[in-house]
Amino acid sequence: MSEKYSYRGKNLTTLILAKLEHVACIIADREQITFEQAYREFMQSRAFENLRNTETQLWGESAEFIVDDYYRERSGGD
């Protein structure tokens, strides 16, 4: 992923990429799957798109909050 992320002139690329990694690690640990599997599954979620869309400001939340959002989405809740 070579995309750059910014919000109000602030470069958030490193923060968002680190958060993506942390989220995938948490999912992999919870589901006992590889990091790569967890990352691929997360990439297909609305939570992933919201994290990449800096206007949602989801990047400001903890990785645990984002993971909870991901599981709410998977269970059909919003």
N, C-alpha and C positions, 0 to 999 in steps of 0.2 A: 504494500500500500504506500504510494508515494504522495498521497494527498496531504495538503497542508491545512491545518485548522486554526482559525483565529476568531476572536470575538472582541469587538470594539478596539481593534488595533493590537490586541495582545495575542501573541503566538501561543496556541494551546496544543500544538502538535505533539510535543513530548509528553505532556500531561495526559492527553487522550490515549495515545499509544500505550503508555504505562498502565492506564486504567483498563484498557482492553485486555492487556496481558493479565492483570490481577483478577479481573472478572473471569476470564477463561480458566485460570488456575483454580479459583474457588469452585467453579462448575465442575471441572475435571475431578477435583478432590471429592466433592459431594456425590458425584455419580460414578466414581471409580472408573473413569475413562481417561484416555490420553488427552493431553493439552490440545493437540491438533483436532481431535474429535470435538472437544468442548468448544474450541474456537469456531469451527465450522458450523456447529449448531447455533452458537450465539450470533454468528453473522447473518443468520436467516431470521432473526427476531426484530420486532419493532423496537425493543430496547437498544439493540445495536444501532439501528438507524437514528434513534433519538440521541444516543451518545455522540454519534458522528455529526449530528446537526447541532452546531454550537448555539443556535438560537434557543434551544430547549433548556440550556444550562444544566443538563443532566451531568455534564462533566464536573460540576461542582459538588456532586453528591459522592458519597463513599462507594467503594466497589461493592460492599455488602448490600447497600441500598439498591444498586443497579441489578445485582443478582436477584434480589427479592422481586424487583420489577419484572425481570426476565421470567421467573417462576410464576408470578401472577398471570403474566401473559400466556404462558404455556398451559396454565390450568383453566384458562378461559375468562379470568377476571381482569378488570381494568382498573 
